[in-house]
Amino acid sequence: MSRARLLAHATTQPVVSWSAASILRKIIAVLAVATRSVLASGGCSACDMLCCAEAAERTAERTKVTVAIVDGQPVYAAEAQRVLKQVLGPQQADPAALPVIQAQVLAEIINRRLVLAYARRRGEAATAAEIDSALSELGKRLQAAGSSLKEYLDAQSLEEADLRRQLAWRITWNRLLRKYVTQQRMEEYFDQHRRQLDGTELCVSHILLTTKPGANPPDISELIKQAAQLRAEILAGTLSFEEAARRYSSSPTARDAGRLGYIRRDGPMVEAFTRAAFALQPGEISQPVVTSFGVHLIRCDAVKPGDKKFADVLQQIEDGLARQLLEELAAQQFLHSTVEYTGAWPHFKPGTTELAPQR
């Protein structure tokens, strides 16, 4: 995957939960049915879904709190809150991990803004005429279905300006994708990510550290330090992974020395956990991995090779290349844009996964 400046971090940094790809997958699962039926003419990408989540600001008029400013344009708390809600769903995040997830949500929204700015700078953004045409086509399809544009906007709690921004993103992003996702790039991506794509399964064990009940305020940095110390002791041979799991892990697997069994790249664990696990070779132990459950140390115990071929995973390859493109373009545009944070929402220090102090 891309080593894009905004999202690429040294391997010594803790791996952050709810990666950009993970956020988008969660949004797709919630919004795909409602959005594809009226917006997609076929092939809406993961990033198309994010614009829908951002645009549907049901409480925008009451929550016009600015959390960031990209090239003079505000990012409102309502946008970030809505995306966060879609990401978490019914799941309760560990209080210590929640600010990290919130920061990743905001980073994803900002990346999308940066890509739009990149397209405008390169003359590849949707034109007003293209947006007008798409809006007209949507109106015709809604009318044919016995509805109207006004009813659709009301049902989604959208203003027309929000919908136009949504359509602008879709047109622009599809244009960029068509240029980038070539047969050659797809084949190269498959070769570079074969283990993640071919159905390989990993047998893994983990240690889960969580905040103590009633801890206030919860401090994720302390859990990361504790996990890093445990990892150092395990690598030094002064403590076995199994014993550390039994003593310190909050997971039900603690009684089994942390053994989880086999996992696939597409589940059942959350994205950040799985992504970190699939970067390991047998016997290796991950850096601290932050998820909504807490902080994990993950060990790869065994690998069961997969047998899926290139033709079997075309959609996954396209999604991976789309994510790669988004990261690369956002990183390029970052050098030409101004991104400011107000402190009203958790965010990372630029170029790191370290939370910035909130005001």
Summary of the structure (lengths in Angstrom):
residues: 359
radius of gyration: 21.4
end to end distance: 34.0
largest distance: 70.4
contacts: 1158
relative contact order: 0.19
helix: 52%
strand: 13%
